[in-house]
């Protein structure tokens, strides 16, 4: 971190300089004006004649309208003469006063002239200073610099990033390496009549590394790199955005070949013709100027425009045509290989313990972006620092992953024993259904420690990256989602079911709706789309039901209910047939609060958990089903379930 103070403002610096000049001039004028008058006594003319008659005056100097002299006591004086007084000279001769004439003082005239014209000089200097500020280029110092571009230029020495710093997005990097080759050796392409794409649009979810990839292109090519945000173009003043676009391209032409990177271009590049108001007109003028500069009458040779957005669906079609943004480079979420490489890049900055493996962490973080993985490594380092460790171990990465995926622990939250027991059976229901559903993802961890907004949770992770789901996997998801609600119904009774399953019900309903209306997985409705995504991309937007008849809508609702109730029945069958394991798992959660997937599998298979913190150092802790641990509301069913299971 740079602790040096920021550079002084040029406006303040110039103001201080001119203020100092003004004070110096004022001091000089004051000195000239007061010269010779410091020790003089001002006398009235009548008093002067009285002192002459009394013989108290030693000598005088008679000027045009002023008399200065010296008394016999050594004091000096001055007085103003009367016009046409011819009796003064005889009086001086009669009293023996030494007198002489005095020529007019030219210095006083100059001082008076300087004093009179000084205000005008200062006004002219101030106006000149203000005009310089108004005409000064750039947004850094000009008072009227709001029409100048806010693009910042990064040279090779400032924050240089190369492709070695970018990992996990190899396909996107390969598509952009051609731009780097062109900037290094343009003749290689031009001699065959080929032209490099004028623009590349990077499309991807937030945190996938679009900005980092653009900086790596500039770092590899070794050319100036201008960066600006799309929102920096638009202001409340009409015409400012277009002026900034023109100024940005003028700067780019002076530094060609170069790269201009516009981040979040959807702020200025949205469809034209939508909305009303001056702000929209200003944005459209800015977009029109951008279109002209990218591919207008004047060719911008050596200027490559790279933009980033996660909403390409809202961009104006004219912006995406060939000749402007010729290529759309998709920057996806990294797969397991990419996540491993990204983790290795970020792990170089922290001291690692020998038990840390990037591959293992990458396998447990599906769906994480590059920014998420960087945050994971940082959280692990912070946890190790809080625990006063010298190395970041695997446990810190596991705890950091739980924090990122499930939220921070809320151990200060006070829960009653009944609430803990309800949460334990709820999460045990989820876990048990997940274990006995063949198409379900493996359990990563189950906990009854409150995290985020949940009292407890069961986290499942796929064994590999998954890009699509099959019908059997979706039915398994429905059953797992309803497992917690079903466990509450079985153990505590119909009247004691809690509101803790609200998110599970929402998840199951949303999945069932997509199965029926978007993915064609309803036998009654067939492979038709009944809902479409409204203005969304990369997970954004919302579903909208298309115009359907009342009978079709009624059938859709009935199919959604049938799917959710089918998941409820599957969960009920599993938990009824494994009631003893449900109690064992719930008791283990009450005992340990958090169980890993391996411990859950071990408990279901052997009825024991092999854990180092078991009492008496035995290492193997049995988890029996004690009658006192079974809630009263569920005892009757539990006995029936056991007999049914034994049969």
C-alpha positions in Angstrom: 0.0 0.0 0.0 1.3 3.4 -0.9 1.3 5.7 2.2 2.6 8.8 0.4 0.3 11.8 0.4 -1.5 12.6 -2.9 0.0 15.2 -5.2 -1.2 18.8 -4.6 -4.1 20.1 -6.7 -2.8 22.3 -9.6 -5.6 24.8 -9.1 -4.7 25.3 -5.4 -1.0 25.6 -6.3 -1.6 28.4 -8.9 -4.0 30.2 -6.6 -1.3 30.3 -3.9 1.3 31.6 -6.3 -1.0 34.5 -7.5 -1.9 35.2 -3.9 1.7 35.6 -3.0 2.4 37.9 -5.9 -0.5 40.1 -4.8 0.7 40.4 -1.2 4.3 41.3 -2.5 2.9 44.1 -4.7 0.7 45.4 -1.9 3.7 45.5 0.5 5.8 47.5 -2.1 3.0 50.0 -2.6 2.6 50.5 1.1 6.3 51.0 1.6 6.4 53.6 -1.2 3.3 55.3 0.1 4.7 55.6 3.6 8.2 56.5 2.8 9.4 59.8 4.4 6.2 60.1 6.5 7.0 57.9 9.4 8.5 60.5 11.8 7.0 63.8 10.4 4.7 66.0 12.4 1.8 67.4 10.5 1.2 71.1 11.3 -1.5 73.6 10.3 -0.2 76.5 8.3 -1.2 79.0 11.0 0.7 77.0 13.6 3.7 76.9 11.3 3.7 80.7 11.0 3.3 81.0 14.8 6.4 78.8 15.3 8.3 80.9 12.8 7.4 84.0 14.6 8.5 82.4 17.9 11.9 81.5 16.4 11.3 77.7 16.9 11.9 76.8 13.2 15.5 76.0 12.1 15.1 75.3 8.4 12.4 74.6 5.8 12.1 73.3 2.2 9.4 75.0 0.3 7.7 73.0 -2.4 4.9 73.7 -4.9 2.2 73.2 -2.3 3.9 71.6 0.6 6.5 72.8 3.2 8.7 70.4 5.1 11.1 71.5 7.8 13.0 71.0 11.0 12.4 72.6 14.4 15.3 73.7 16.6 14.3 70.8 18.9 15.3 68.4 16.1 11.7 67.3 15.2 10.6 67.3 11.6 7.3 68.6 10.4 5.3 69.3 7.2 2.4 71.6 6.3 0.5 72.7 3.3 1.0 76.2 1.9 -1.7 78.7 1.1 -1.9 79.5 -2.6 -0.5 83.0 -3.5 1.0 83.7 0.0 3.9 86.1 -0.9 4.5 87.1 2.7 6.2 83.8 3.6 9.6 84.4 2.2 10.0 87.9 3.9 8.9 86.3 7.2 11.5 83.6 7.0 14.2 86.1 6.2 13.2 88.3 9.1 13.3 85.4 11.6 16.6 84.0 10.3 15.1 80.7 9.1 17.1 78.9 6.5 15.0 78.1 3.6 15.3 76.5 0.1 13.1 75.5 -2.8 12.1 71.8 -3.5 11.6 70.4 -7.0 8.3 68.4 -7.7 8.7 64.7 -6.6 8.4 62.4 -9.6 8.4 59.3 -7.4 5.1 60.1 -5.8 3.5 60.4 -9.2 4.8 56.9 -10.1 3.6 55.4 -6.8 0.2 57.0 -7.3 0.0 55.7 -10.8 1.0 52.2 -9.7 -1.4 52.3 -6.9 -4.2 53.3 -9.2 -3.6 50.7 -12.0 -2.7 47.8 -9.7 -6.4 46.6 -9.3 -6.8 46.6 -13.1 -3.5 44.6 -13.5 -4.7 42.1 -10.9 -8.1 41.7 -12.6 -6.4 41.1 -16.0 -4.1 38.5 -14.4 -7.0 36.7 -12.8 -9.0 36.6 -16.0 -5.9 35.2 -17.9 -5.5 32.6 -15.2 -9.2 31.6 -15.4 -9.0 31.3 -19.2 -6.0 29.0 -19.0 -7.9 26.8 -16.6 -10.9 26.7 -19.0 -8.8 25.8 -22.0 -6.6 23.3 -20.2 -7.0 19.8 -21.7 -7.9 16.6 -19.8 -10.2 16.0 -16.9 -7.4 16.2 -14.2 -7.0 20.0 -14.0 -9.4 21.8 -16.3 -12.3 23.5 -14.7 -14.3 22.7 -17.9 -12.8 19.3 -18.3 -16.1 17.4 -18.1 -16.1 17.1 -21.8 -12.8 15.3 -21.8 -12.3 11.6 -21.7 -11.9 9.9 -18.4 -9.9 7.0 -19.8 -6.8 6.1 -17.9 -3.7 4.9 -19.7 -1.7 2.0 -18.3 1.7 1.6 -19.7 3.9 -1.5 -19.6 5.5 -0.4 -16.3 2.2 0.1 -14.5 0.4 -3.0 -13.3 1.6 -5.2 -16.1 -0.3 -8.5 -16.4 0.4 -11.3 -18.8 -1.3 -14.5 -19.8 0.7 -16.3 -17.2 -1.4 -14.5 -14.6 -4.6 -15.7 -16.3 -5.7 -19.3 -15.8 -8.8 -21.4 -16.3 -10.0 -19.7 -19.4 -7.8 -21.3 -22.1 -10.3 -21.2 -24.9 -11.0 -17.5 -24.5 -7.3 -16.8 -24.2 -6.6 -18.6 -27.5 -9.2 -16.5 -29.3 -7.5 -13.3 -28.2 -3.9 -14.4 -28.8 -4.4 -13.4 -32.5 -4.9 -9.8 -31.4 -1.7 -9.9 -29.5 0.1 -11.4 -32.6 -1.2 -8.6 -34.8 -0.1 -5.9 -32.4 3.4 -7.4 -32.3 3.7 -8.0 -36.0 0.9 -6.3 -38.1 2.8 -6.9 -41.4 2.4 -10.7 -41.0 -1.4 -10.3 -41.5 -1.6 -7.3 -43.8 0.7 -8.8 -46.5 -1.9 -11.5 -47.1 -4.8 -9.0 -47.2 -6.1 -10.0 -43.8 -7.5 -7.5 -41.3 -7.4 -7.9 -37.6 -10.8 -7.7 -35.9 -11.5 -4.1 -34.8 -13.3 -5.1 -31.6 -13.8 -8.0 -29.3 -16.6 -8.4 -26.9 -15.9 -10.4 -23.8 -19.1 -12.0 -22.4 -19.2 -13.9 -19.2 -20.6 -14.0 -15.7 -19.3 -11.6 -13.0 -15.9 -12.7 -11.7 -14.8 -14.9 -14.6 -11.8 -12.7 -15.4 -12.9 -10.5 -18.3 -11.0 -7.4 -17.1 -8.0 -9.4 -16.2 -8.0 -11.0 -19.6 -8.1 -7.6 -21.3 -5.2 -6.4 -19.2 -3.2 -9.5 -20.1 -3.7 -8.8 -23.8 -2.1 -5.3 -23.3 0.6 -6.8 -21.2 1.6 -9.4 -23.8 1.4 -7.0 -26.7 3.4 -4.3 -24.8 1.2 -1.4 -26.1 -0.6 1.4 -24.3 -3.8 0.3 -22.6 -6.7 2.7 -22.1 -9.4 1.7 -19.6 -12.7 3.3 -19.0 -16.1 2.3 -17.7 -19.3 2.6 -19.8 -20.9 4.7 -17.1 -18.1 7.3 -17.4 -19.5 8.4 -20.8 -23.0 9.4 -19.7 -23.6 12.6 -17.8 -26.7 14.8 -17.2 -25.4 17.4 -19.8 -26.4 16.7 -23.3 -23.4 16.1 -25.6 -20.9 15.4 -22.9 -20.8 11.6 -23.6 -20.2 12.1 -27.3 -17.5 14.6 -26.6 -15.8 12.1 -24.3 -15.9 9.4 -26.9 -14.3 11.7 -29.5 -11.6 12.8 -27.0 -10.9 9.1 -26.1 -10.3 8.2 -29.7 -8.1 11.2 -30.3 -5.9 10.1 -27.4 -5.9 6.6 -28.7 -4.8 7.8 -32.2 -1.9 9.6 -30.7 -0.8 6.4 -28.9 -1.6 3.9 -31.7 -1.2 1.0 -31.8 -3.1 0.6 -28.6 -6.0 -1.1 -26.9 -9.1 0.7 -25.5 -11.0 -1.4 -22.9 -14.6 -0.4 -22.1 -15.8 -2.2 -19.0 -19.6 -2.8 -18.6 -20.4 -1.4 -22.0 -24.1 -2.2 -21.6 -24.3 1.0 -19.5 -24.0 3.0 -22.8 -24.6 0.4 -25.5 -28.2 -0.6 -24.8 -30.9 -0.8 -27.5 -31.8 2.6 -29.0 -35.3 3.8 -29.1 -36.4 2.6 -25.6 -37.6 5.0 -23.0 -38.1 8.8 -23.0 -36.2 11.7 -21.4 -33.1 13.7 -21.8 -30.9 11.1 -20.1 -31.9 8.5 -22.7 -31.3 10.9 -25.5 -27.8 11.7 -24.1 -27.0 7.9 -23.9 -28.2 7.4 -27.5 -26.0 10.3 -28.7 -23.1 8.8 -26.9 -23.8 5.4 -28.5 -24.1 7.0 -32.0 -20.7 8.7 -31.6 -19.2 5.4 -30.4 -20.6 3.6 -33.5 -19.2 6.3 -35.8 -15.7 6.2 -34.2 -15.5 2.4 -34.3 -16.4 2.1 -38.0 -17.2 5.4 -39.7 -15.7 7.4 -42.6 -12.4 7.8 -40.8 -10.5 4.5 -40.2 -8.9 4.1 -36.9 -5.9 2.0 -37.7 -4.1 0.4 -34.9 -6.9 0.9 -32.3 -8.5 -2.2 -31.0 -11.6 -1.9 -28.9 -12.2 -4.6 -26.2 -15.4 -4.4 -24.2 -16.8 -6.5 -21.4 -20.4 -7.2 -20.4 -22.5 -9.9 -18.8 -25.7 -8.7 -20.6 -25.0 -9.0 -24.4 -28.7 -9.5 -25.0 -29.5 -5.8 -24.2 -26.8 -4.4 -26.6 -27.8 -2.5 -29.7 -27.5 -4.7 -32.9 -25.4 -2.1 -34.7 -22.8 -2.4 -32.0 -22.4 -6.1 -32.6 -22.2 -6.1 -36.4 -19.0 -7.1 -38.2 -16.6 -4.1 -38.4 -17.3 -3.0 -34.9 -17.3 -5.9 -32.5 -16.3 -8.7 -34.8 -15.9 -11.3 -32.2 -17.9 -12.3 -29.1 -15.6 -14.2 -26.8 -17.4 -16.1 -24.1 -15.5 -16.3 -20.8 -17.2 -19.2 -19.0 -17.0 -20.4 -15.5 -13.9 -22.6 -15.1 -14.2 -26.3 -15.1 -12.3 -28.5 -12.6 -9.0 -28.2 -14.6 -9.4 -24.4 -14.8 -10.2 -24.1 -11.1 -7.1 -26.0 -10.2 -4.9 -23.7 -12.3 -6.6 -20.6 -10.8 -6.1 -21.9 -7.3 -2.4 -22.6 -8.1 -2.0 -19.0 -9.2 -3.5 -17.5 -6.1 -1.9 -20.0 -3.7 1.5 -18.8 -4.7 0.9 -15.7 -2.6 0.3 -17.7 0.7 2.4 -20.2 2.6 0.8 -23.6 2.4 0.9 -26.6 4.6 1.9 -30.0 3.1 -1.7 -31.3 3.3 -3.2 -28.7 0.9 -3.9 -30.0 -2.6 -5.3 -27.6 -5.2 -7.0 -30.5 -7.0 -9.0 -31.5 -4.0 -10.2 -28.0 -3.4 -11.0 -27.6 -7.1 -13.2 -30.7 -7.0 -15.2 -29.3 -4.1 -15.9 -25.9 -5.6 -18.0 -26.5 -8.7 -19.6 -23.4 -10.1 -17.0 -21.1 -8.5 -15.7 -18.2 -10.7 -12.1 -16.9 -10.6 -13.1 -14.2 -8.2 -14.8 -16.7 -5.9 -11.6 -18.8 -5.8 -9.4 -15.8 -5.1 -11.8 -14.9 -2.2 -11.6 -18.5 -1.0 -7.8 -18.4 -0.8 -7.9 -15.0 1.0 -10.5 -16.2 3.5 -8.3 -19.3 4.3 -5.3 -17.0 4.8 -7.3 -14.8 7.2 -8.5 -17.7 9.2 -5.0 -19.0 9.6 -3.9 -15.6 10.7 -6.7 -15.4 13.3 -5.6 -18.9 14.6 -2.0 -17.7 14.9 -0.7 -20.3 12.4 2.4 -19.9 10.3 1.0 -22.0 7.4 -2.4 -22.2 5.8 -3.6 -25.8 6.2 -6.4 -27.9 4.6 -8.6 -27.2 7.6 -8.5 -23.5 6.9 -9.5 -24.1 3.3 -12.4 -26.3 4.4 -13.7 -23.8 6.9 -13.3 -21.0 4.4 -15.2 -23.0 1.8 -18.0 -23.6 4.3 -18.1 -19.9 5.0 -18.2 -18.9 1.3 -20.8 -21.6 0.4 -23.0 -21.6 3.5 -22.3 -18.3 5.2 -20.7 -17.5 8.5 -21.4 -19.5 11.6 -23.8 -18.0 14.1 -22.8 -19.8 17.2 -24.0 -16.9 19.4 -27.6 -17.6 18.3 -29.5 -19.1 21.2 -31.7 -22.1 20.2 -33.8 -24.2 22.5 -33.4 -28.0 22.8 -36.7 -28.5 20.9 -35.5 -26.3 18.1 -32.1 -28.1 17.9 -33.9 -31.4 17.8 -36.3 -30.2 15.1 -33.3 -28.9 13.0 -31.4 -32.2 13.5 -34.2 -34.4 12.3 -34.9 -32.0 9.4 -31.3 -32.1 8.2 -31.1 -35.8 8.8 -34.1 -36.3 6.6 -32.4 -34.4 3.8 -29.2 -36.4 4.2 -30.9 -39.8 4.4 -33.0 -39.3 1.3 -29.9 -38.1 -0.5 -27.9 -41.3 0.5 -30.7 -43.6 -0.7 -31.4 -41.8 -4.0 -29.0 -43.3 -6.5 -29.2 -40.2 -8.8 -28.5 -37.7 -6.1 -25.2 -35.9 -5.7 -22.9 -37.1 -2.9 -23.2 -35.3 0.5 -20.3 -32.9 1.3 -21.3 -31.9 4.7 -24.4 -31.7 7.0 -24.6 -29.3 9.9 -27.1 -27.9 12.4 -24.9 -24.9 13.2 -26.8 -21.8 12.0 -25.1 -20.2 9.0 -26.3 -17.2 7.1 -30.1 -17.3 7.2 -30.5 -21.0 7.7 -30.7 -23.0 11.0 -28.9 -25.9 9.4 -28.2 -27.3 6.0 -27.0 -30.3 4.0 -24.5 -29.4 1.2 -24.2 -31.8 -1.7 -21.5 -31.6 -4.4 -21.3 -33.4 -7.7 -18.4 -35.7 -8.3 -17.6 -33.8 -11.6 -18.6 -30.7 -13.4 -22.2 -31.0 -14.6 -23.6 -29.0 -17.6 -27.0 -30.7 -17.8 -29.4 -32.7 -15.6 -31.3 -35.9 -16.4 -34.9 -36.7 -15.5 -33.9 -39.1 -12.8 -31.6 -36.6 -11.2 -34.4 -34.0 -11.1 -36.8 -36.5 -9.4 -34.0 -37.2 -6.9 -33.6 -33.5 -6.3 -37.4 -33.2 -5.6 -37.2 -36.1 -3.1 -34.2 -34.6 -1.3 -35.8 -31.2 -1.1 -38.9 -32.7 0.5 -36.9 -35.0 2.8 -36.7 -32.4 5.7 -40.4 -31.7 5.6 -41.2 -35.4 5.6 -38.9 -36.1 8.5 -40.7 -33.5 10.6 -44.1 -35.0 9.7 -42.9 -38.5 10.7 -41.2 -37.6 13.9 -43.1 -34.7 15.3 -46.5 -35.2 13.7 -48.6 -33.2 11.3 -49.4 -30.4 13.7 -45.8 -29.8 14.7 -44.4 -29.2 11.2 -42.3 -26.0 11.2 -41.7 -23.2 8.7 -38.1 -24.3 8.2 -39.0 -26.1 4.9 -40.0 -22.9 3.1 -36.9 -22.7 1.0 -37.1 -26.4 0.3 -40.6 -26.0 -1.0 -39.7 -23.0 -3.1 -36.8 -24.9 -4.6 -38.9 -28.0 -5.4 -41.7 -25.9 -6.9 -39.3 -23.9 -9.1 -37.7 -27.1 -10.3 -41.0 -28.8 -11.0 -42.2 -25.7 -13.0 -39.1 -25.7 -15.1 -39.5 -29.4 -15.8 -43.1 -28.9 -17.0 -43.0 -25.6 -18.8 -39.4 -25.3 -20.2 -37.8 -28.7 -20.4 -40.7 -30.8 -21.7 -40.6 -33.5 -18.9 -44.3 -33.9 -18.5 -46.0 -36.8 -20.2 -49.4 -35.1 -20.3 -48.1 -31.8 -21.7 -45.5 -33.2 -24.0 -42.1 -31.7 -25.1 -43.4 -28.1 -25.5 -42.2 -24.8 -24.1 -44.9 -23.0 -22.1 -42.7 -20.4 -20.4 -39.8 -18.4 -21.9 -37.0 -16.4 -20.3 -37.7 -12.7 -20.4 -34.7 -10.5 -21.2 -32.1 -12.5 -19.4 -28.7 -13.9 -19.9 -26.3 -15.9 -17.8 -28.8 -16.5 -15.1 -30.4 -13.0 -15.1 -34.0 -12.2 -15.9 -37.2 -14.0 -15.1 -39.5 -16.6 -16.6 -42.7 -15.4 -18.3 -45.7 -17.6 -19.0 -46.7 -17.4 -22.7 -50.4 -16.9 -23.7 -52.1 -20.2 -23.0 -55.7 -21.3 -22.6 -57.2 -21.7 -19.1 -57.3 -25.4 -19.5 -53.6 -25.6 -20.3 -52.7 -23.4 -17.4 -54.8 -25.5 -15.1 -53.0 -28.7 -16.4 -49.6 -27.0 -15.9 -50.4 -26.3 -12.3 -51.7 -29.8 -11.8 -48.5 -31.3 -13.3 -46.3 -29.2 -11.1 -48.2 -30.3 -8.0 -48.0 -33.9 -9.1 -44.2 -33.7 -9.4 -43.7 -32.1 -6.0 -46.1 -34.6 -4.4 -44.2 -37.4 -6.1 -41.0 -36.2 -4.5 -42.8 -36.1 -1.2 -43.9 -39.7 -1.6 -40.4 -40.9 -2.6 -39.0 -39.2 0.5 -41.7 -40.7 2.7 -41.0 -44.2 1.5 -37.3 -43.9 2.1 -37.6 -42.5 5.6 -40.3 -45.0 6.6 -38.1 -47.8 5.6 -35.0 -46.4 7.4 -36.5 -44.9 10.6 -33.7 -46.3 12.8 -31.0 -44.7 10.6 -33.0 -41.4 10.7 -32.8 -41.4 14.5 -29.1 -42.4 14.5 -28.2 -39.6 12.1 -30.2 -37.0 14.0 -28.6 -38.1 17.3 -25.1 -37.8 15.7 -25.9 -34.3 14.5 -27.0 -33.3 17.9 -23.8 -34.8 19.3 -21.3 -33.5 16.8 -23.3 -30.6 15.2 -21.4 -31.1 11.9 -20.8 -34.4 9.9 -18.9 -34.9 6.7 -20.2 -37.0 3.9 -17.8 -39.8 4.7 -19.0 -39.9 8.3 -22.6 -40.0 7.3 -21.9 -43.0 5.0 -20.0 -44.7 7.8 -22.8 -44.1 10.3 -25.5 -45.5 8.0 -23.3 -48.5 7.1 -22.0 -49.5 10.6 -23.9 -47.4 13.1 -20.7 -45.9 14.3 -18.5 -42.8 13.6 -14.7 -43.1 13.6 -13.6 -39.7 14.9 -10.5 -38.6 16.9 -12.6 -36.6 19.3 -14.5 -39.6 20.6 -14.5 -39.9 24.4 -12.0 -42.1 26.3 -9.7 -42.1 23.3 -11.3 -45.1 21.8 -11.6 -43.5 18.4 -14.8 -45.3 17.5 -18.0 -43.9 18.9 -21.2 -45.9 18.6 -24.4 -43.9 18.1 -27.2 -46.0 19.6 -30.9 -45.2 19.3 -32.0 -44.4 22.8 -35.6 -44.4 23.6 -35.3 -41.2 25.6 -34.0 -39.5 22.5 -37.1 -40.2 20.4 -39.7 -37.4 20.6 -42.9 -38.5 22.2 -44.9 -37.5 19.1 -43.0 -40.0 17.0 -42.7 -43.1 19.3 -45.8 -44.8 18.1 -44.8 -44.5 14.4 -41.2 -45.5 15.2 -42.2 -48.8 16.6 -44.5 -49.5 13.6 -41.7 -48.4 11.2 -39.2 -50.8 12.9 -41.6 -53.7 12.6 -42.3 -52.9 9.0 -38.6 -52.6 8.2 -37.9 -56.0 9.9 -40.7 -57.6 7.9 
